[in-house]
Amino acid sequence: MEPFTKLTAVAAPLDMANVDTDKIIPGRFLRKLRGPGYDKLAFHDIRFNADGSENPDFVLNQPAYRNASILVAGDNFGCGSSREHAPWALLDYGLRCIISTSFADIFYNNCFKNGILPVTVGQEDLDQLMKDAQQGATLTVDLVRQEILGSNGIKITFDIDPFRKHCLLNGLDDIGLTLEKADKIDAYEARAAKTRPWT
């Protein structure tokens, strides 16, 4: 997993509340295995028209936001059914940070496990960030200092669980955390092979 330390990027404004996981990636795509192509599925049904052409009204299709790596979103982002495919699609599209006033719990946890930083801020701060994003602002999200810096000089601090922060800073998903203990696992298996050779 790619570490997240500090990100300076264009922020796209998605001024919609209750964006559920089916809007992030429609259920019909959930049979697809993890691999290339998830970037094309992110926000599929609102990003594309029925004939497959781009919806010009959707924010990520607008020239100013095509390369956005930060998404400033409305309240209750990632609600709905549980699916790890949602952060897969967002990450493969290029989004590394989502800022909102609140997230659905499962989606929030899945973001951390896939290298996306979900940042929770108060409504007043979100309104300011949304306004900046609508004006094409570049934001800096500093995980080490737990700060969001706006191009107009605003500074917003945010809270994050220390363990999740450690994992993101070091690029550790669940497999990476396990491999950190590889020496202890190998030593245990060696002892077990001597003391219980029948297993």
C-alpha positions in Angstrom: 0.0 0.0 0.0 1.3 3.4 -0.9 2.1 5.6 2.2 0.2 8.8 2.8 2.2 11.6 4.3 1.4 14.9 2.7 -0.7 15.6 -0.4 -1.0 18.8 -2.3 -3.6 18.6 -5.1 -6.7 20.0 -6.8 -9.8 19.4 -4.7 -13.0 18.5 -6.4 -16.3 19.7 -4.9 -19.0 17.0 -4.7 -21.7 19.0 -3.0 -24.1 16.0 -2.4 -25.1 14.5 0.9 -25.7 10.7 1.4 -23.5 9.6 -1.5 -23.9 5.8 -1.0 -21.6 3.0 -2.1 -23.9 2.2 -5.0 -23.3 5.7 -6.3 -19.6 5.3 -5.8 -19.6 1.9 -7.7 -22.9 0.3 -8.8 -23.7 -3.2 -7.5 -23.6 -4.8 -11.0 -19.8 -4.3 -11.0 -19.2 -6.1 -7.7 -18.4 -9.4 -9.4 -15.2 -7.9 -10.9 -12.0 -9.2 -9.2 -9.5 -6.7 -7.9 -7.4 -5.6 -10.8 -7.2 -2.9 -13.5 -10.2 -1.1 -14.7 -11.7 0.1 -11.4 -10.9 3.7 -12.3 -13.5 3.5 -15.1 -16.2 2.3 -12.6 -15.9 5.1 -10.0 -19.2 7.1 -9.9 -20.1 5.2 -13.1 -23.9 6.0 -13.3 -23.5 9.7 -12.6 -20.3 10.1 -14.4 -21.5 8.6 -17.7 -24.7 8.9 -19.7 -26.7 5.8 -20.7 -24.9 5.8 -24.1 -21.5 5.7 -22.5 -20.6 9.3 -23.1 -19.4 11.5 -20.3 -21.9 13.5 -18.3 -20.5 17.0 -18.6 -22.4 18.2 -15.5 -20.5 15.7 -13.2 -17.7 17.4 -11.4 -14.9 15.0 -12.2 -15.6 15.3 -15.9 -15.0 19.1 -15.8 -11.6 20.1 -17.0 -10.6 21.8 -13.8 -11.2 18.6 -11.7 -10.1 15.8 -14.0 -6.8 15.3 -12.1 -8.2 15.9 -8.6 -6.8 13.8 -5.9 -8.9 15.3 -3.1 -12.7 15.1 -2.9 -14.6 17.5 -0.7 -18.0 15.8 -0.2 -21.3 16.3 1.5 -22.5 14.7 4.8 -22.7 10.9 5.3 -20.3 9.9 2.5 -20.0 6.2 1.7 -23.3 5.2 3.3 -25.3 2.2 2.1 -24.2 -1.4 1.6 -20.8 -2.6 2.6 -18.4 -3.0 -0.3 -14.6 -2.7 -0.4 -15.0 -2.1 -4.1 -16.0 1.5 -3.3 -12.5 2.6 -2.1 -10.9 0.5 -4.8 -12.7 2.5 -7.4 -11.9 5.9 -5.8 -8.3 5.0 -5.3 -7.8 3.7 -8.8 -9.4 6.9 -10.1 -6.7 8.8 -8.3 -8.5 10.0 -5.1 -6.3 9.7 -2.0 -8.2 11.9 0.4 -12.0 12.4 1.0 -13.1 15.3 3.2 -16.6 15.3 4.7 -18.5 16.0 7.9 -19.2 12.3 8.4 -18.7 8.9 6.8 -20.4 5.5 7.1 -18.4 3.3 9.5 -17.6 0.4 7.2 -16.6 2.7 4.3 -14.5 4.8 6.6 -12.6 1.7 7.8 -12.2 0.4 4.3 -10.6 3.6 3.2 -7.7 3.3 5.7 -7.2 -0.4 4.6 -6.7 0.8 1.0 -4.6 3.9 1.4 -7.2 6.6 1.3 -7.3 9.2 4.1 -10.9 10.1 5.1 -10.9 13.4 7.0 -13.8 14.4 9.2 -14.3 18.2 9.7 -17.0 20.4 11.1 -19.8 21.8 8.9 -18.3 25.3 9.0 -14.9 24.1 7.9 -16.5 21.9 5.2 -18.5 24.8 3.8 -15.2 26.8 3.5 -13.4 23.9 1.8 -16.3 23.3 -0.5 -16.3 27.0 -1.5 -12.5 26.9 -2.1 -12.9 23.7 -4.2 -15.6 25.3 -6.3 -13.2 28.1 -7.1 -10.5 25.6 -8.2 -8.4 25.8 -5.1 -5.4 23.5 -4.4 -5.4 22.1 -0.9 -2.6 20.5 1.1 -3.5 17.7 3.5 -0.7 17.0 5.9 -1.2 13.8 7.8 1.9 14.2 10.0 0.6 17.5 11.4 -3.1 16.6 10.9 -3.8 19.8 9.0 -5.6 20.9 5.9 -4.1 24.1 4.3 -6.1 26.1 1.8 -4.7 28.3 -0.9 -6.2 31.3 0.9 -4.2 30.7 4.0 -6.9 28.8 6.0 -5.6 26.0 8.3 -8.0 23.3 9.6 -6.9 20.7 12.0 -8.4 17.2 12.2 -8.3 14.2 14.5 -7.3 10.7 13.6 -6.8 7.5 15.5 -3.0 7.1 16.2 -3.0 3.5 15.0 -4.7 4.4 11.7 -2.3 7.3 11.2 0.7 5.0 11.8 -0.6 2.6 9.2 -1.2 5.2 6.5 2.1 7.0 7.1 3.9 3.7 6.7 1.8 2.2 4.0 0.6 -0.7 6.1 -2.5 -2.6 5.2 -3.5 -5.8 7.2 -1.0 -7.9 5.3 1.7 -5.4 5.8 1.0 -5.3 9.6 1.3 -9.1 9.6 4.5 -9.1 7.7 6.1 -6.7 10.2 5.9 -9.7 12.6 7.4 -12.2 10.1 10.4 -12.9 12.3 8.2 -13.8 15.2 6.0 -15.9 13.0 9.0 -17.8 11.5 10.4 -18.4 15.0 7.0 -19.7 16.3 6.8 -22.1 13.3 10.3 -23.3 13.8 9.6 -24.1 17.5 6.3 -25.7 16.6 8.0 -27.9 14.0 10.5 -29.2 16.7 8.0 -29.6 19.6 5.1 -30.9 17.5 6.6 -32.6 14.5 3.3 -34.4 13.9 1.4 -31.2 13.0 
